[in-house]
Amino acid sequence: MEKLISKIKQSKIIQIFTIFLRYLLGGSFVYASIFKIQGRRFTPESGETASIDSLSHFFEAMYQSGIYWHFIGWGQFVAGFLLMSQIFSTLGALVFFPIMLNIFIITISFDSTIILIITFLMLLANIYLLLWDWNRLKFIVLVQPHNYVDNNTEFSKRKVWTYLGVLCSLIILLIRILNTKSAN
């Protein structure tokens, strides 16, 4: 498996795909985290009067919890920023996984096909990123991981990707904050 992953990682197209997948997943979490950090609802309308077995009521319950809502927001922000940073993307993918798995399980629990498809694809993308970094993660999982092999993906290690990821994070943060202020 390691040899196959190493061979795939040599393709510049696959490297670019992986970099932009980190931006996409990380950006979605950074964007979604801001309203939670600010203590705002996920949906524009309250779900208090919705059926107790509905997704909107579930979101309302999490929103009403207060500190848990902020905790989720900060967790999403950290995971998203780490992914977009490229330097700490392996850690970001690790942090992202349990959050995304939780979101996926929640969407299975409710009848929302479109959201289920989106969360499944996000979880699948996260698993891809974890496999991409298998050479770093195998030391956590395997009893005898053998040697560390740096797959020499020089193109994806360029500093420009880090700067672009931090810039994208800041732009998303700024856009979200400005949208929030203009909505008030």
C-alpha positions in Angstrom: 0.0 0.0 0.0 2.8 2.4 0.8 4.5 1.9 -2.5 1.2 2.6 -4.3 0.5 5.8 -2.3 4.1 6.9 -2.9 3.8 6.4 -6.6 0.5 8.3 -6.7 1.9 11.2 -4.7 4.5 11.9 -7.4 1.9 13.2 -9.8 1.7 17.0 -9.7 -2.0 16.9 -10.6 -2.7 14.7 -7.6 -0.6 17.0 -5.4 -2.6 20.0 -6.6 -5.8 18.1 -6.1 -4.8 17.3 -2.5 -3.7 20.9 -1.7 -7.0 22.3 -3.0 -9.0 19.5 -1.2 -7.4 20.7 2.0 -8.4 24.3 1.2 -12.0 23.2 0.3 -12.5 21.1 3.5 -10.7 23.5 5.7 -12.4 26.5 4.2 -15.8 24.9 4.8 -15.0 24.4 8.5 -13.6 27.9 9.0 -16.6 29.4 7.3 -19.1 27.3 9.3 -17.2 27.9 12.6 -17.6 31.7 12.7 -21.3 31.9 13.5 -20.9 29.3 16.2 -18.0 31.2 17.8 -20.1 34.3 17.6 -23.0 32.5 19.3 -25.3 32.6 16.3 -27.7 29.9 15.0 -26.8 27.6 12.2 -30.0 28.2 10.4 -31.7 31.6 10.1 -34.9 30.4 11.9 -35.3 28.9 15.3 -36.0 25.2 15.4 -37.7 25.4 18.8 -41.1 24.7 17.4 -40.0 22.1 14.9 -40.7 18.4 15.4 -38.4 16.9 18.1 -37.0 14.4 15.6 -36.0 17.0 13.0 -32.6 18.2 12.2 -33.6 21.9 12.8 -34.7 21.0 16.3 -31.4 19.2 16.9 -29.4 22.3 15.7 -31.6 24.5 18.0 -30.8 22.2 21.0 -27.0 22.5 20.3 -27.4 26.3 19.8 -29.2 26.6 23.1 -26.5 24.7 24.9 -24.3 27.8 24.7 -20.8 26.6 25.7 -21.1 23.4 23.6 -22.0 25.5 20.5 -18.9 27.6 21.0 -16.8 24.5 21.6 -18.0 23.0 18.3 -17.2 26.3 16.5 -13.7 26.5 17.9 -13.0 22.8 17.1 -14.1 23.4 13.5 -12.1 26.6 13.2 -8.9 24.9 14.5 -9.4 21.8 12.3 -10.1 23.9 9.2 -7.2 26.3 9.8 -4.7 23.4 10.3 -5.9 21.8 7.1 -5.5 25.0 5.1 -2.1 25.8 6.6 -0.6 22.8 4.6 2.3 22.7 7.1 0.0 21.2 9.8 -2.4 19.5 7.4 -1.8 16.0 8.8 -2.8 17.2 12.3 -5.7 19.1 10.7 -6.9 15.9 9.0 -6.6 14.0 12.3 -8.6 16.7 14.1 -11.1 17.0 11.3 -11.9 13.2 11.2 -13.8 12.8 14.5 -15.7 16.0 13.9 -16.7 15.0 10.4 -17.5 11.5 11.4 -19.8 12.9 14.1 -21.5 15.2 11.6 -22.0 12.3 9.2 -23.6 10.1 11.9 -25.9 12.9 12.9 -27.0 13.2 9.2 -27.7 9.5 9.1 -30.0 9.9 12.1 -32.2 12.5 10.3 -34.0 12.2 7.0 -31.9 14.7 4.9 -30.6 13.0 1.8 -28.8 16.0 0.3 -26.9 16.8 3.5 -26.1 13.1 3.9 -24.5 13.0 0.5 -22.5 16.2 1.3 -21.3 14.9 4.6 -20.4 11.5 3.2 -18.3 13.1 0.5 -16.6 15.3 3.1 -15.8 12.3 5.2 -14.6 10.4 2.2 -12.3 13.3 1.3 -11.0 13.4 4.9 -10.2 9.7 4.6 -8.3 10.4 1.4 -6.2 13.0 3.2 -5.5 10.6 6.0 -4.3 8.0 3.5 -2.2 10.7 1.7 -0.4 11.2 5.0 -0.2 7.5 5.8 3.6 7.6 5.9 3.4 10.0 8.9 0.4 8.3 10.6 1.5 4.7 10.5 3.6 5.2 13.6 0.4 5.8 15.5 -1.5 2.8 14.1 1.0 0.0 13.5 3.0 -1.9 16.1 6.1 -2.2 13.8 5.8 0.7 11.3 9.2 0.1 9.8 10.9 3.2 8.3 9.6 6.6 7.7 9.6 7.4 4.0 9.2 11.0 2.9 7.6 10.7 -0.5 9.5 13.7 -1.8 6.6 15.7 -3.0 8.6 18.9 -3.4 5.9 20.6 -5.4 3.3 20.3 -2.6 5.9 21.4 0.1 6.4 24.8 -1.5 5.8 27.7 0.9 3.4 29.4 -1.5 0.8 26.8 -0.6 1.1 27.7 3.1 0.9 31.4 2.4 -2.1 30.8 0.1 -3.8 28.7 2.8 -3.4 31.3 5.5 -4.5 34.0 3.2 -7.6 32.0 2.2 -8.4 31.4 5.9 -8.2 35.1 6.6 -10.3 36.0 3.6 -13.0 33.5 4.6 -12.9 34.8 8.2 -13.2 38.4 7.0 -16.0 37.7 4.5 -18.0 35.8 7.2 -17.5 38.5 9.8 -18.5 41.2 7.3 -21.6 39.2 6.2 -22.6 38.8 9.9 -22.3 42.5 10.6 -24.2 43.5 7.5 -27.0 41.1 8.5 -27.5 42.9 11.8 
